[in-house]
Amino acid sequence: MIMLKLGRLPRYKSDRSVVLVTGGARGIGLQIVRRFLADGYQVAFVATRSEHVEGALHILGGTEDQIFAESVDVTRQNELMVFIDRVRARWGEIAILVNNAGISPKRANQDVPWLSQTSIEEWGRVIDVNLNGPFNLIRLLAPAMIAKGYGRIINVGSLAGRAIPVIAGPHYAASKAGLVGLTRAAARDLAPYGITVNCIAPGRILSDLTGPPEAPVNRSALSRIPVGRFGTAEEVAHVAAFLASPIAGFITGATIDVTGGEFAA
């Protein structure tokens, strides 16, 4: 009989410890920031509204050597570059990028098709935040990751980009489907340099952004989830922590569905 000797399981945390999370002040992004802080990383995050940044910092606590955040619009490249330079001056190069920022406008009239309610301006704004923002950040951070021979890039997509969107609009679905394609393309380009690029596709995750479980839209969504419950932002954060870790080095170009079986169903 062959006996396998099991050593200590590796910790999630890497010595490449600087993380940048976009949309980190609320919902899934806030829990991702919280999880990385708990794992001992130095975490920088951005959000568009300054009051949300301040509120998140109050909730999270931590010292200046653990957490750094500012109000930044991910569609404005100059703002991103200034923030990245400040993170580098404080802690060094960013090794882990989590593209979580996203917007999902709601339909004003449920009886009128989505497409006829979607203006060119609204379409452009959603694509800018949800797809162009991640592209710009990958482009800005990849050179330093290539130089170091290490990096982790995690894009937060959506079930709406994987299946027929039931709740989200066409702009949101298109942007999240595009994010899956961007993940695969970037994974192919960056794999030779020790950089992995993956996507997480959450389903119905309860947070302050999705409203209470008893809301009609949530009650309807529950009937489509095989496991019979909603997901939590913490569950998405656990997946992000794993994909960011050294032990996930053979996973790249993948989309991890966190949907309670809804995508498979």
Backbone bond lengths (Angstrom), bond angles and torsions (degrees), N, CA, C in turn:
res aa  C-N    CA-C-N  psi(-1)  N-CA   C-N-CA  omega(-1)  CA-C   N-CA-C  phi
1 M - - - 1.471 - - 1.522 109.50 -
2 I 1.323 115.68 134.66 1.460 120.60 178.14 1.518 108.69 -90.57
3 M 1.308 115.84 124.62 1.456 121.03 179.68 1.518 109.26 -101.97
4 L 1.307 116.30 129.93 1.457 121.29 177.22 1.518 109.37 -99.16
5 K 1.310 114.32 126.99 1.459 118.81 178.35 1.526 108.80 -91.74
6 L 1.323 116.60 119.60 1.457 121.41 -178.58 1.519 110.19 -93.14
7 G 1.312 116.38 122.76 1.449 120.89 176.31 1.515 110.86 -85.94
8 R 1.297 115.68 -170.45 1.460 120.29 178.42 1.524 109.54 -68.16
9 L 1.315 115.44 138.76 1.457 119.06 175.84 1.527 109.54 -67.91
10 P 1.318 118.09 139.02 1.466 119.81 -179.36 1.524 111.84 -67.23
11 R 1.301 114.83 146.72 1.460 119.37 174.60 1.519 108.93 -78.15
12 Y 1.324 115.48 155.05 1.457 119.35 178.11 1.522 111.56 -68.27
13 K 1.315 117.51 -35.49 1.452 119.53 -172.14 1.525 111.47 -68.32
14 S 1.341 114.88 139.94 1.452 122.44 176.45 1.515 109.39 -105.62
15 D 1.350 115.46 159.60 1.452 117.86 173.56 1.529 110.91 -73.63
16 R 1.347 116.25 -13.66 1.464 120.24 171.70 1.515 106.02 -86.07
17 S 1.337 117.41 90.06 1.459 119.78 -155.96 1.521 116.06 -105.40
18 V 1.327 119.52 4.21 1.462 120.15 -175.99 1.532 109.79 -95.96
19 V 1.333 115.15 126.03 1.461 122.47 -175.65 1.526 109.44 -119.98
20 L 1.334 116.53 141.27 1.457 122.34 171.04 1.520 108.79 -120.57
21 V 1.322 116.22 124.87 1.467 123.09 179.16 1.521 108.64 -119.53
22 T 1.328 117.22 126.52 1.462 119.55 174.13 1.531 108.98 -93.98
23 G 1.332 116.04 151.89 1.460 119.55 -176.03 1.515 111.18 60.42
24 G 1.328 116.24 40.84 1.462 120.53 -171.50 1.515 116.09 -91.70
25 A 1.323 118.07 8.68 1.457 119.86 -173.28 1.514 114.25 -95.98
26 R 1.355 117.61 -15.20 1.462 119.42 -175.43 1.527 109.83 -146.31
27 G 1.336 115.00 162.84 1.456 121.30 171.09 1.518 114.48 55.92
28 I 1.321 115.43 -133.90 1.466 121.22 -178.39 1.517 110.92 -60.70
29 G 1.331 117.12 -42.14 1.460 120.29 -178.36 1.507 112.83 -59.88
30 L 1.326 117.03 -41.37 1.467 121.31 179.32 1.517 110.37 -62.53
31 Q 1.327 117.75 -41.98 1.460 120.43 -179.84 1.530 111.71 -69.77
32 I 1.338 116.92 -32.36 1.464 119.39 175.26 1.526 110.05 -65.06
33 V 1.327 116.48 -44.10 1.462 120.05 176.73 1.526 110.17 -59.68
34 R 1.322 116.12 -46.51 1.468 120.47 -179.68 1.529 111.68 -59.22
35 R 1.331 116.85 -41.86 1.466 120.35 -178.61 1.529 111.30 -66.08
36 F 1.329 117.36 -43.68 1.463 119.27 179.19 1.529 111.62 -65.52
37 L 1.320 116.83 -37.83 1.463 119.23 175.82 1.528 110.92 -62.10
38 A 1.332 116.43 -42.70 1.470 120.64 179.52 1.522 111.39 -62.81
39 D 1.336 116.38 -30.91 1.462 120.49 179.24 1.520 113.02 -82.81
40 G 1.326 117.03 -1.86 1.453 120.31 174.69 1.515 115.81 94.72
41 Y 1.316 117.99 10.71 1.453 120.68 177.71 1.533 110.86 -78.37
42 Q 1.324 115.44 160.93 1.453 122.16 167.33 1.518 106.51 -93.04
43 V 1.322 116.41 122.41 1.458 120.35 -168.27 1.519 110.99 -120.31
44 A 1.335 115.00 125.00 1.454 122.06 170.72 1.524 107.56 -108.68
45 F 1.325 116.49 140.30 1.451 118.05 176.53 1.524 110.53 -143.33
46 V 1.317 114.66 157.42 1.460 121.14 177.74 1.518 109.06 -129.15
47 A 1.323 115.09 155.34 1.460 123.68 170.72 1.517 106.45 -151.22
48 T 1.308 116.73 159.19 1.459 119.93 -173.60 1.519 112.40 -71.97
49 R 1.333 116.94 -41.52 1.468 120.46 -173.35 1.521 111.05 -96.72
50 S 1.321 116.03 127.86 1.466 121.06 -175.64 1.520 111.80 -63.10
51 E 1.342 117.62 -34.11 1.466 119.01 -179.82 1.526 111.71 -67.20
52 H 1.335 116.25 -31.58 1.463 119.08 176.18 1.529 111.01 -70.44
53 V 1.335 116.56 -38.13 1.463 120.20 176.74 1.519 110.55 -62.17
54 E 1.319 116.13 -47.28 1.471 120.39 -179.72 1.519 111.61 -62.76
55 G 1.336 116.54 -40.75 1.455 120.05 178.50 1.513 112.29 -63.91
56 A 1.327 116.56 -40.98 1.467 120.53 179.48 1.522 111.07 -66.16
57 L 1.318 116.94 -42.01 1.468 120.09 178.81 1.520 111.12 -61.96
58 H 1.323 115.79 -37.34 1.470 120.02 177.56 1.530 110.46 -65.10
59 I 1.326 117.19 -41.30 1.467 121.60 -179.94 1.521 111.22 -67.63
60 L 1.325 116.30 -42.85 1.465 121.47 -171.75 1.520 112.79 -78.90
61 G 1.316 116.87 -34.13 1.449 119.05 -174.83 1.524 110.38 69.06
62 G 1.298 116.94 -146.34 1.461 120.59 178.99 1.513 112.10 90.66
63 T 1.328 115.74 164.83 1.453 122.21 -178.19 1.522 110.42 -100.04
64 E 1.324 116.14 171.38 1.457 121.01 179.36 1.520 111.72 -64.36
65 D 1.316 117.21 -22.10 1.466 119.73 177.97 1.523 111.85 -84.67
66 Q 1.327 118.01 -5.90 1.458 121.54 -179.41 1.524 113.24 -108.85
67 I 1.323 117.62 -32.32 1.454 119.89 -170.52 1.529 110.49 -144.38
68 F 1.326 115.01 142.23 1.457 121.87 -179.88 1.518 107.75 -148.10
69 A 1.329 117.35 131.21 1.460 119.66 -176.20 1.522 110.90 -149.04
70 E 1.329 115.06 150.27 1.456 121.97 176.40 1.519 109.43 -147.64
71 S 1.325 114.73 162.50 1.459 121.21 173.49 1.527 108.63 -82.46
72 V 1.346 115.77 114.89 1.461 121.91 -177.19 1.525 108.45 -141.13
73 D 1.315 116.19 135.65 1.464 122.46 174.32 1.530 107.75 -89.62
74 V 1.320 117.33 118.12 1.467 120.55 -174.60 1.520 113.02 -67.69
75 T 1.324 118.08 -10.67 1.464 120.12 177.78 1.528 111.68 -86.75
76 R 1.319 116.81 -7.76 1.463 120.95 -178.47 1.520 109.58 -104.09
77 Q 1.307 115.75 102.58 1.459 120.95 -172.18 1.522 112.32 -62.57
78 N 1.321 117.35 -36.79 1.463 119.43 -179.79 1.523 111.25 -63.52
79 E 1.339 116.98 -40.21 1.466 120.52 177.11 1.529 110.66 -63.40
80 L 1.325 115.75 -42.19 1.463 119.67 178.91 1.525 111.41 -61.39
81 M 1.327 116.63 -44.08 1.463 120.43 -178.26 1.519 111.30 -63.45
82 V 1.336 116.71 -40.64 1.469 120.23 178.49 1.526 110.14 -63.20
83 F 1.334 116.77 -44.55 1.465 120.15 -179.60 1.528 110.98 -64.54
84 I 1.321 117.22 -44.19 1.463 120.78 179.22 1.521 110.66 -59.70
85 D 1.316 117.00 -41.79 1.469 120.40 178.37 1.529 110.97 -62.38
86 R 1.340 116.82 -36.29 1.462 119.71 178.67 1.527 111.26 -69.04
87 V 1.322 116.61 -38.34 1.466 119.87 176.77 1.532 110.01 -64.16
88 R 1.315 116.74 -44.31 1.471 120.84 179.71 1.527 111.83 -62.03
89 A 1.328 116.29 -40.92 1.459 119.60 179.32 1.521 111.52 -65.28
90 R 1.315 116.04 -30.21 1.465 121.22 -177.93 1.528 112.33 -82.06
91 W 1.347 116.69 -46.66 1.463 120.98 -169.47 1.531 115.30 -127.99
92 G 1.305 118.55 -11.80 1.461 119.68 -173.61 1.517 111.18 103.14
93 E 1.323 115.97 -166.09 1.463 120.93 -174.08 1.530 112.60 -68.80
94 I 1.302 114.52 147.54 1.467 121.71 176.93 1.525 108.75 -82.09
95 A 1.325 116.30 124.14 1.467 121.16 -178.09 1.519 112.52 -99.42
96 I 1.329 116.31 -23.56 1.470 120.80 -174.92 1.522 109.01 -130.83
97 L 1.309 116.28 125.35 1.459 122.65 178.05 1.515 109.54 -116.95
98 V 1.331 116.49 127.74 1.457 121.50 174.58 1.526 107.97 -117.30
99 N 1.328 115.66 107.23 1.460 121.31 177.77 1.526 109.05 -85.84
100 N 1.324 115.23 92.71 1.463 120.01 -176.01 1.528 113.14 -109.63
101 A 1.328 117.96 -22.14 1.471 120.69 -175.27 1.520 110.86 -57.58
102 G 1.323 115.71 135.33 1.460 119.69 178.75 1.515 110.62 -165.50
103 I 1.322 116.06 154.21 1.460 121.38 175.99 1.524 109.15 -128.26
104 S 1.327 115.27 150.33 1.460 121.01 -178.98 1.523 109.04 -142.67
105 P 1.339 117.44 88.27 1.472 120.04 179.20 1.523 111.54 -58.54
106 K 1.310 116.12 148.10 1.457 121.65 -178.39 1.532 110.93 -97.51
107 R 1.304 115.17 152.44 1.456 121.08 -179.59 1.523 109.97 -76.24
108 A 1.329 116.05 129.18 1.463 120.56 -177.70 1.523 111.94 -73.85
109 N 1.337 117.14 -37.79 1.465 121.53 -176.22 1.522 109.10 -127.94
110 Q 1.324 117.25 112.35 1.457 121.69 -176.27 1.529 112.87 -66.93
111 D 1.323 117.14 -17.99 1.466 121.04 -177.06 1.529 113.10 -91.36
112 V 1.315 116.84 -4.07 1.465 121.62 -179.56 1.526 108.79 -112.68
113 P 1.332 119.04 134.77 1.476 120.76 -178.83 1.523 111.98 -55.23
114 W 1.348 113.98 147.05 1.460 121.34 -179.02 1.522 111.42 -54.68
115 L 1.338 117.12 -48.88 1.454 120.41 -171.99 1.522 112.78 -57.60
116 S 1.321 116.43 -37.78 1.462 119.41 -179.05 1.520 112.35 -74.30
117 Q 1.335 117.40 -12.91 1.463 121.26 178.01 1.518 112.81 -100.64
118 T 1.324 116.76 -0.72 1.462 120.91 -175.10 1.521 109.79 -100.62
119 S 1.315 116.57 111.35 1.462 120.57 178.75 1.530 110.17 -78.56
120 I 1.306 115.67 161.35 1.465 120.71 176.07 1.527 110.00 -60.63
121 E 1.329 115.92 -37.71 1.469 120.06 -178.98 1.525 110.73 -66.42
122 E 1.344 117.49 -42.92 1.462 120.36 178.89 1.523 110.73 -66.41
123 W 1.328 116.33 -42.52 1.467 120.62 176.87 1.527 110.27 -56.35
124 G 1.321 116.20 -48.24 1.461 120.21 -177.76 1.509 113.00 -62.97
125 R 1.319 116.94 -39.04 1.467 120.36 -179.16 1.525 110.90 -66.02
126 V 1.334 117.54 -42.88 1.461 120.62 179.83 1.529 110.61 -64.53
127 I 1.315 117.72 -45.11 1.466 120.65 178.24 1.523 110.69 -62.68
128 D 1.336 116.60 -39.28 1.462 120.20 179.73 1.528 111.79 -60.99
129 V 1.334 116.35 -47.76 1.463 119.97 -176.99 1.529 111.40 -73.23
130 N 1.330 116.70 -49.16 1.459 121.37 -168.96 1.525 114.47 -80.99
131 L 1.336 117.30 -26.01 1.470 119.67 -175.85 1.522 112.48 -121.97
132 N 1.321 117.44 -48.75 1.461 119.03 -179.80 1.526 111.72 -67.06
133 G 1.343 116.83 -35.51 1.462 120.24 177.46 1.523 112.26 -57.76
134 P 1.350 119.01 -53.70 1.465 119.99 176.48 1.522 113.48 -58.56
135 F 1.340 117.65 -40.63 1.463 120.27 178.69 1.532 110.88 -59.93
136 N 1.331 116.36 -46.35 1.461 119.60 -179.35 1.518 112.00 -61.97
137 L 1.338 117.19 -42.08 1.463 119.81 -178.74 1.524 111.77 -68.44
138 I 1.327 116.99 -40.17 1.467 119.17 176.37 1.524 109.68 -60.51
139 R 1.319 116.25 -44.07 1.462 120.67 -179.21 1.526 111.46 -64.25
140 L 1.335 116.81 -36.62 1.457 120.38 -179.22 1.528 112.87 -73.47
141 L 1.342 117.21 -36.32 1.467 120.66 -172.98 1.524 113.99 -95.77
142 A 1.329 117.81 -22.51 1.466 120.05 -176.21 1.527 113.93 -59.20
143 P 1.344 120.90 -40.47 1.467 118.87 -178.38 1.527 113.91 -56.51
144 A 1.337 117.08 -42.48 1.466 119.79 179.17 1.522 110.89 -68.84
145 M 1.327 117.35 -37.36 1.460 120.38 176.41 1.531 110.58 -63.66
146 I 1.322 116.34 -41.70 1.470 120.82 178.33 1.520 110.11 -61.38
147 A 1.328 116.19 -43.77 1.466 120.13 -179.30 1.520 111.69 -61.55
148 K 1.344 116.96 -34.72 1.459 121.05 -179.65 1.527 113.02 -86.48
149 G 1.335 116.28 -15.05 1.456 119.45 -178.55 1.511 114.04 73.23
150 Y 1.336 115.65 26.04 1.475 119.43 -179.15 1.516 109.73 -159.35
151 G 1.328 115.75 142.56 1.458 120.07 174.20 1.509 111.01 -178.63
152 R 1.317 114.88 154.96 1.459 122.39 175.47 1.530 107.74 -132.68
153 I 1.327 116.44 123.63 1.452 121.98 177.29 1.519 108.20 -121.80
154 I 1.322 116.08 125.62 1.463 121.98 -177.68 1.520 108.25 -125.69
155 N 1.310 116.30 119.72 1.455 122.23 177.34 1.525 109.05 -101.83
156 V 1.316 116.75 131.92 1.460 120.66 178.51 1.528 108.08 -97.01
157 G 1.330 115.17 107.09 1.453 121.89 -179.51 1.511 110.77 -95.70
158 S 1.341 115.84 -135.76 1.461 119.55 -177.37 1.521 109.40 -168.99
159 L 1.317 115.44 153.22 1.459 120.98 170.09 1.531 110.62 -55.33
160 A 1.329 116.58 -31.22 1.467 120.65 -179.10 1.519 112.42 -62.88
161 G 1.315 117.30 -21.84 1.454 121.29 177.05 1.508 113.55 -92.17
162 R 1.331 116.45 1.52 1.466 122.23 -176.89 1.524 112.62 -116.31
163 A 1.329 116.56 -22.45 1.462 121.42 -174.93 1.521 108.64 -142.09
164 I 1.338 116.84 177.05 1.464 120.37 177.21 1.526 108.55 -60.55
165 P 1.335 118.89 120.96 1.469 120.07 -177.77 1.522 111.52 -71.74
166 V 1.311 115.85 126.71 1.464 121.41 -179.32 1.518 110.92 -95.00
167 I 1.321 116.24 -37.96 1.460 121.49 -175.91 1.530 111.47 -106.30
168 A 1.317 116.89 -42.97 1.468 121.38 -174.07 1.521 112.11 -77.56
169 G 1.325 114.63 159.37 1.453 121.40 179.84 1.513 113.10 -84.27
170 P 1.346 117.02 173.33 1.459 121.10 -177.39 1.520 113.03 -64.63
171 H 1.336 117.46 -33.97 1.466 120.04 179.25 1.520 110.85 -67.22
172 Y 1.337 116.67 -42.02 1.466 120.40 178.84 1.524 110.69 -65.79
173 A 1.332 116.64 -46.46 1.462 120.54 -179.94 1.515 111.18 -61.02
174 A 1.337 116.92 -43.57 1.461 120.58 -179.83 1.527 111.49 -64.46
175 S 1.322 116.24 -40.66 1.469 119.38 -179.38 1.524 111.37 -66.50
176 K 1.324 117.41 -39.14 1.458 120.20 -178.81 1.533 111.77 -75.62
177 A 1.342 117.04 -32.50 1.466 119.09 172.80 1.524 109.75 -66.17
178 G 1.324 116.03 -39.61 1.460 120.08 176.48 1.517 112.11 -62.71
179 L 1.324 116.68 -33.84 1.461 120.62 179.54 1.524 111.14 -66.00
180 V 1.335 117.05 -34.53 1.473 120.29 175.05 1.528 109.55 -63.90
181 G 1.335 117.18 -43.70 1.449 120.24 178.03 1.514 112.44 -64.92
182 L 1.331 117.30 -41.11 1.465 121.20 176.67 1.521 110.61 -61.81
183 T 1.328 117.16 -40.17 1.466 121.39 177.97 1.517 110.92 -57.82
184 R 1.326 117.19 -47.58 1.462 120.57 -178.84 1.528 111.77 -65.09
185 A 1.331 116.16 -43.48 1.466 119.54 -178.70 1.522 111.22 -64.99
186 A 1.334 116.54 -44.19 1.459 120.10 179.78 1.522 111.25 -67.18
187 A 1.335 116.74 -37.06 1.464 120.38 178.27 1.524 110.69 -60.33
188 R 1.324 115.97 -43.54 1.467 120.21 179.45 1.523 111.06 -63.48
189 D 1.302 117.61 -43.35 1.463 121.42 -178.06 1.524 112.93 -68.56
190 L 1.325 117.10 -38.12 1.466 121.03 -169.06 1.524 114.22 -98.21
191 A 1.325 117.79 -12.57 1.473 120.53 -178.43 1.526 113.62 -54.55
192 P 1.331 120.32 -40.54 1.475 119.40 -179.06 1.526 114.12 -63.82
193 Y 1.319 117.36 -12.79 1.464 120.92 -176.18 1.533 112.77 -106.08
194 G 1.316 117.26 15.36 1.458 120.27 178.09 1.512 113.85 78.25
195 I 1.329 116.83 21.79 1.461 121.41 -177.89 1.526 109.04 -114.19
196 T 1.313 116.52 127.51 1.461 120.24 175.77 1.526 109.57 -103.31
197 V 1.325 115.10 147.93 1.462 121.58 179.01 1.525 107.66 -134.07
198 N 1.316 116.23 118.60 1.459 120.94 -178.30 1.520 110.69 -135.72
199 C 1.321 114.57 166.03 1.459 121.35 -177.95 1.532 109.27 -127.40
200 I 1.313 116.46 140.52 1.457 122.50 171.58 1.528 107.08 -108.78
201 A 1.330 116.51 130.88 1.464 120.94 179.93 1.523 109.45 -115.97
202 P 1.331 117.87 91.51 1.462 120.08 179.15 1.528 111.40 -72.73
203 G 1.324 114.62 150.54 1.452 121.23 170.16 1.511 109.34 -93.17
204 R 1.334 116.65 -134.74 1.471 120.18 -178.36 1.516 108.78 -80.56
205 I 1.318 115.69 103.67 1.459 123.37 -179.21 1.522 108.04 -108.42
206 L 1.312 117.48 120.26 1.460 120.56 -179.34 1.526 110.88 -73.95
207 S 1.317 115.72 131.64 1.458 122.12 175.88 1.518 107.23 -160.13
208 D 1.321 116.33 -176.97 1.454 118.69 177.97 1.524 111.24 -67.45
209 L 1.335 116.88 -15.43 1.459 120.43 179.97 1.528 112.52 -83.79
210 T 1.340 117.44 -27.14 1.467 120.38 -177.16 1.522 112.72 -97.56
211 G 1.334 117.16 -11.28 1.454 119.98 177.46 1.515 112.89 88.87
212 P 1.332 117.81 178.35 1.466 122.41 -175.47 1.520 112.13 -72.81
213 P 1.340 117.57 157.81 1.468 120.98 -179.35 1.525 113.39 -58.41
214 E 1.327 117.09 -30.27 1.467 119.98 -175.58 1.533 112.91 -81.82
215 A 1.330 118.00 -4.25 1.464 120.03 177.22 1.528 109.62 -60.20
216 P 1.323 119.14 140.99 1.476 121.37 -177.11 1.519 114.02 -52.39
217 V 1.333 116.84 -41.50 1.466 119.24 -178.64 1.525 110.67 -65.53
218 N 1.324 117.67 -33.58 1.458 121.18 178.97 1.530 111.83 -76.27
219 R 1.315 117.26 -38.84 1.469 120.06 176.79 1.532 110.35 -61.16
220 S 1.321 116.15 -39.92 1.457 120.21 177.80 1.521 110.89 -66.12
221 A 1.323 116.23 -41.54 1.471 120.38 -179.39 1.523 111.34 -64.16
222 L 1.334 117.12 -36.68 1.460 120.93 -177.25 1.522 111.80 -58.97
223 S 1.315 117.10 -34.04 1.463 120.37 -178.53 1.524 112.65 -66.84
224 R 1.312 117.81 -15.62 1.462 121.50 -178.46 1.524 113.02 -98.72
225 I 1.334 117.98 -0.84 1.465 121.69 -174.91 1.528 109.83 -101.84
226 P 1.324 118.79 111.98 1.466 121.24 -175.37 1.532 115.08 -56.56
227 V 1.324 118.33 -36.29 1.465 118.57 -177.95 1.526 112.21 -74.75
228 G 1.327 118.05 -9.01 1.448 121.60 172.87 1.511 116.42 79.01
229 R 1.319 117.48 20.55 1.461 120.28 176.25 1.520 109.21 -152.63
230 F 1.321 115.35 168.35 1.457 120.77 174.91 1.521 109.77 -84.67
231 G 1.318 115.33 158.62 1.455 119.99 174.35 1.516 111.13 -84.60
232 T 1.315 115.69 168.35 1.462 120.99 177.22 1.526 109.68 -118.30
233 A 1.313 115.24 154.36 1.461 120.29 177.58 1.527 110.47 -62.68
234 E 1.324 116.78 -31.54 1.467 119.94 178.69 1.520 111.23 -62.92
235 E 1.331 117.59 -36.46 1.465 120.50 179.69 1.520 111.34 -66.02
236 V 1.322 116.62 -37.54 1.467 119.83 175.83 1.530 109.63 -66.71
237 A 1.319 116.99 -40.45 1.465 121.56 -179.63 1.526 111.54 -62.23
238 H 1.334 117.41 -36.40 1.460 120.31 178.25 1.531 110.65 -63.08
239 V 1.323 116.99 -39.87 1.465 120.69 178.56 1.524 110.02 -65.69
240 A 1.325 116.89 -41.61 1.465 120.49 178.02 1.522 111.16 -60.91
241 A 1.330 116.68 -42.35 1.466 120.59 179.73 1.521 111.03 -62.31
242 F 1.336 116.67 -40.74 1.464 119.72 178.33 1.528 111.35 -65.10
243 L 1.334 117.18 -47.49 1.463 120.19 -178.00 1.524 111.84 -64.66
244 A 1.329 117.23 -26.42 1.460 121.09 178.97 1.518 112.94 -79.86
245 S 1.300 117.59 -11.02 1.462 121.34 -170.96 1.526 112.25 -86.11
246 P 1.322 117.08 160.38 1.464 121.23 176.19 1.523 112.90 -61.54
247 I 1.329 119.08 -27.89 1.459 120.39 -176.83 1.519 112.70 -76.79
248 A 1.338 116.66 -3.90 1.469 120.08 176.45 1.531 111.33 -102.40
249 G 1.320 116.64 22.63 1.454 121.33 -173.89 1.511 115.77 -66.91
250 F 1.343 118.95 -15.30 1.463 121.37 179.93 1.525 111.37 -101.45
251 I 1.327 116.34 11.11 1.470 121.68 177.90 1.515 107.87 -112.22
252 T 1.317 117.19 115.05 1.461 120.54 175.80 1.524 109.81 -153.05
253 G 1.319 115.47 148.39 1.456 120.63 -176.99 1.512 113.80 76.27
254 A 1.322 117.05 9.02 1.470 121.53 -175.26 1.523 111.49 -94.52
255 T 1.323 115.00 153.13 1.456 121.49 169.45 1.519 107.81 -116.32
256 I 1.317 116.48 118.66 1.461 122.78 -177.46 1.529 108.41 -97.87
257 D 1.322 116.09 115.87 1.465 121.05 -178.84 1.523 110.01 -84.83
258 V 1.330 115.85 124.74 1.461 122.10 176.24 1.526 105.90 -118.11
259 T 1.312 114.97 76.00 1.469 120.79 -168.03 1.521 114.13 -128.73
260 G 1.330 118.27 4.61 1.455 120.06 -177.31 1.522 112.62 66.09
261 G 1.339 116.04 22.62 1.466 120.81 178.93 1.511 113.57 92.48
262 E 1.332 118.41 -0.49 1.467 119.78 -175.87 1.517 112.25 -64.86
263 F 1.327 118.01 -38.68 1.465 119.85 179.11 1.525 110.70 -67.01
264 A 1.335 116.68 -42.05 1.462 120.16 179.89 1.525 111.04 -66.32
265 A 1.339 116.82 -32.91 1.444 120.54 -178.35 1.526 111.28 -71.67
